[in-house]
Amino acid sequence: MYLISFKSTHHAMMMEMKVKEKNPKALTIPTPRAISNSCGMSIKLMEDVELEKLVEIVEKEDLKILGKFKVGDNTLEMVYEGR
């Protein structure tokens, strides 16, 4: 599973709409404290989502993200650093 963490709730909601058009398994969740102490939102995605397509959406919509994280059993690995 992957998490995409955003710098604003507005950007998380915009991304959720775009992702759900292609992948209805996307969920908006509170950002885990291991990623950010601020009150933020993240999108939770299953592993079958292609990260390249997500990067295209982020760049096209000019969304500000903290990063993309691969979530495993008790692990959290950044796979893309936000801009």
Stockholm file with secondary structure:
# STOCKHOLM 1.0

chainA/1-83         MYLISFKSTHHAMMMEMKVKEKNPKALTIPTPRAISNSCGMSIKLMEDVELEKLVEIVEKEDLKILGKFKVGDNTLEMVYEGR
#=GR chainA/1-83 SS CEEEEESSHHHHHHHHHHHHHHCTTCEEEECCTTTCSSSCEEEEECTTSCHHHHHHHHHHHTCCEEEEEEEETTEEEEEEECC
#=GC SS_cons        CEEEEESSHHHHHHHHHHHHHHCTTCEEEECCTTTCSSSCEEEEECTTSCHHHHHHHHHHHTCCEEEEEEEETTEEEEEEECC
//
